[in-house]
Amino acid sequence: MTVGERIKIARESAKMSQDELAKRLGYKDRSSISKIEKAPDDNIAMVLVRKIADILNCSPMYLM
């Protein structure tokens, strides 16, 4: 399972839409979140993983 797939699972478990997560991260729309959820593991910065983990109330290690 990739980091993006885990982010998607955590986001859905938190009952959060891609739009809401995008807004909390400071993105304009959900397309950035869609790209993150589909990205290969080596394309996601650790800083971003930490921010997403904080928003989704999970640990960065879970997402990694």
N, C-alpha and C positions, 0 to 999 in steps of 0.2 A: 504494500500500500504506500502511495506517495504522500508527501507532506500536503500537497494540494487536496488529495482525497480526505485526509484527516481533518484539514481545515473545513472542508465542506460538511463532514459528519458533525464536527463540533458546532459549526454554525447552525445546522439544522436542528441539533439537539437543544440549542439555545433558542430555538424558534425565531431565528433572525434571518431576514432576507438579505440577498446580496446587496440590495440598495442601502439597507440600514448599515451593514458592515462597511460599505464603501464610504458612506457619509461620516461614520465614526473615525475612519482612517484619514479623512480629508480628501477623498477622491470625488470627482464630479458625478460619476455614475457607476453602475454595477459591472461594466465591461472589464474594469481592472480586476475585480474580484473573480470574475469568470476566468480570466487569464491566469490568475494565481492558482485557482483550483485545478486548472488543466496543465499547469507548468511542470516541467521535469524538476526533480528535487534540487538540482544544482542551480536553478534560476531564481530561487527564493532567498532573499537576504535574511540573515539571522535577526537583524534589527526588526524587520517586518514580522517575522514569526513571533517575536516577543510581544510586539504591539497587538497582534491578532490574538495571541494567547491571553493577554490582559483583558481585552474586550470580551472574549468568549469565556472568561473565567476558567481557564484550564492552564496547564503547565506547557511551557515551550517544549519540554521533553516529550510530552504526549504527542504533540504535533510533529515532532521530528521522528 
